[in-house]
Structure formats: C-alpha cells, structure tokens
C-alpha cells in the first residue's frame, strides 16, 4: 500500500538521522501498518526535483507511482536521487539513471550521498501518462 502521510517523512528522517525541511511531499510503502520504504520529494525547481530515498521492499507499482508523480504530475525533466544505500543507487541506475557523483558528508560525518540523475527520457520503468 502506498502511504503519503507524515509517517513517511518520519521514517526517512529517522534513517537519515535528521529531518528535511519543508516544503516537501513524500510517498512510501506501508506493510502491516508499518512504513518500510520512503521517498521525500524536495528542492522542486521546475524542471527538476530532488528525491531522498531510504528503506527496502520497492514494488513495481510504487516505482511507477514515483515516475508518474515526478514526470507526469510535476512535469519535471529530471529527478536527482540522493541516497547512502548502494542498493538504492543501483536500483535507480536500473531505471535509467546515471551516477553523477558523491556528496561527501551529506548525511553526516563519514556518511556520503550517492547522486544519481534520472532524466525523463531515460526513465525505463513504464510510460508516464503525460507522454
């Protein structure tokens, strides 16, 4: 089940060890009443939005919903994924993303962020309704 309430932001923030300041929106996966994965969409800049990700258990329906939100509803040309989880970065690459670098100490001392950019025309996980 997809959740979009404050529990998702709390889940991601707890894993990061800090909160992302509003404004933001969020989307997460809920299993048995618990959030197991989440995405915070922040730093919306018109053609781009930053996406901070934490958790496990990503489903095809959830991934499609993320793409539809970013590329369809927001109308972005790119999303910038930041994560310290290698598995999440690898997953973003499977969806068409390219590793663009590392943000040193982004999540705290010794906790670097992997940056993966995914352009709308590279998105490999289903068509976006606006296309």
C-alpha positions in Angstrom: 0.0 0.0 0.0 1.2 3.5 -0.8 1.3 6.0 2.0 1.7 9.8 1.7 1.4 10.9 5.3 3.8 12.3 7.9 4.9 8.7 8.8 6.9 8.5 5.6 8.8 11.7 6.3 9.5 10.5 9.8 10.7 7.1 8.5 13.1 8.6 6.0 14.3 11.2 8.5 14.9 8.5 11.2 17.1 6.6 8.7 19.0 9.8 7.7 19.4 11.0 11.3 18.0 14.4 10.5 14.9 16.0 9.1 14.4 17.5 5.6 12.9 21.0 5.9 9.6 21.7 4.3 8.3 22.3 1.7 8.3 18.7 0.6 6.0 15.9 -0.4 6.5 12.2 0.4 5.5 8.8 -0.7 6.2 5.5 1.0 5.4 1.8 1.1 3.3 0.5 4.1 3.3 -3.1 5.1 1.3 -4.4 8.0 0.8 -0.9 9.3 4.5 0.0 9.2 6.4 2.1 6.7 9.2 0.1 5.2 10.4 2.4 2.4 10.0 6.1 1.6 10.8 8.9 -0.8 10.9 12.6 0.1 10.5 14.9 -2.9 12.1 18.3 -2.1 14.0 21.2 -3.7 11.5 21.4 -6.5 13.0 23.7 -9.1 10.6 23.5 -12.1 12.4 21.1 -14.4 14.0 19.2 -11.5 13.2 17.8 -8.1 15.5 16.1 -5.5 14.5 12.7 -4.2 15.9 11.4 -1.0 15.3 7.7 -0.5 15.5 5.1 2.3 14.2 1.7 3.0 13.7 -1.6 1.2 11.0 -3.6 -0.5 10.4 -1.4 -3.5 7.5 -2.7 -5.7 6.8 -2.1 -9.4 3.6 -0.2 -8.6 5.4 2.1 -6.2 8.2 2.8 -8.7 5.7 3.6 -11.4 3.9 6.0 -9.0 7.2 7.8 -8.3 7.8 8.3 -12.0 4.3 9.4 -12.6 4.5 11.9 -9.8 7.8 13.4 -10.9 7.5 13.3 -14.7 3.7 13.3 -15.1 2.2 15.4 -12.3 5.2 17.7 -11.5 6.3 17.9 -15.2 9.9 17.5 -14.3 12.6 16.7 -16.8 14.8 15.1 -14.2 14.9 13.7 -10.7 18.1 13.8 -8.6 18.2 10.8 -6.3 20.4 11.1 -3.2 21.0 8.0 -1.0 23.7 6.5 1.1 22.4 3.0 0.3 24.3 1.3 -2.6 21.3 -0.9 -3.3 19.1 2.2 -3.9 21.7 3.8 -6.2 21.9 0.6 -8.2 18.2 0.4 -8.4 18.0 4.0 -9.7 20.6 3.1 -12.4 18.4 0.1 -13.5 15.6 2.6 -14.1 17.8 4.6 -16.4 19.7 6.8 -14.0 23.3 7.8 -14.3 25.7 8.1 -11.3 26.7 11.7 -11.2 28.9 11.8 -8.2 29.1 11.8 -4.4 28.2 14.4 -1.9 30.7 14.0 0.9 29.3 14.0 4.4 25.8 14.8 3.0 24.1 12.7 5.7 26.6 13.4 8.5 30.3 12.9 9.2 31.6 9.9 7.1 28.1 9.4 5.5 28.4 10.3 1.9 25.4 10.5 -0.5 25.5 8.8 -3.9 23.9 11.1 -6.5 22.0 9.5 -9.4 20.3 11.7 -12.0 17.4 10.2 -13.9 16.1 12.1 -16.9 12.6 11.8 -18.1 13.7 10.5 -21.5 15.9 7.8 -19.7 13.1 6.6 -17.4 12.9 2.8 -18.1 10.1 1.9 -15.7 6.9 2.4 -17.7 5.5 5.2 -19.7 4.5 8.4 -18.0 0.9 9.5 -18.6 1.9 12.9 -19.9 3.8 11.3 -22.8 
